[in-house]
């Protein structure tokens, strides 16, 4: 059972990154166009990029920049 709970935690983290990145992308007009990246790719790749890879990359980038900003502010205060 501990392995199942550990896997569930990882799956939940990925799901929250997808949701958070999607919310940020769709609420910021200049980033909303990222949902159309890769429309010409074959098969399931456009949906994979739109709903999985781009939101996760955006959420991780946003989170890392916020942590970096917070550390810089704390360093100079």
TORDO-208892 format. One record per residue (C-alpha): x, y, z. Coordinates in pm, whole numbers, plus 32768, in hexadecimal, padded with zeros to 4 digits. Layout:
BEGIN
XYZ...
END
This chain:
BEGIN
800080008000811A80FF803C818280E07ECE801F81257E5F800C825C7F38815E82D57EBE80EE82A67D547FA683567D9E8065847E7E2D813B84967CF3800B847A7C0E7F5A85867CDC8085866F7CBF808986487B447F1186867B367F2D87C37C06804788447B287F6C880479F87E4488B97A937F0F89DF7B167FCD8A0E79D07E8A89F9790A7DE28AFD79E67F098BEA79C67F1E8BB6784E7DAD8BF2780D7D918D2278F17EBB8DDC78637E608E5977057FC68E6576847FFA8CF676E47EAD8C7576697F438C3D751080248B2D759C7EFC8A4075907F158A457414808389DE740680B3889D73457F5D888F729A7FFD8803715E80A186DC720C8016858171C57F3F84A572A37F1584F77414804485DB74327F808726741D7E9E86BD753E7FCA864076028075879075D97F3D885F761F7EC887A877568004870E77E6815E87877786812588FE7753805689367893814F886F79658278892978D281CD8A76790C816C8A1E7A7382CB89A77AC983668ADD7A2882778BC47AE282B48B147C2C842E8B177C04842E8C8A7BAC83568CDA7CDC84418C197DC1856D8CC97D2484C68E1D7D4F84708DD17EB985D58D657F0386618E9F7E6385748F7D7F2985CF8ECC806E87428EE5801F873990607FF8865590AC811F
END
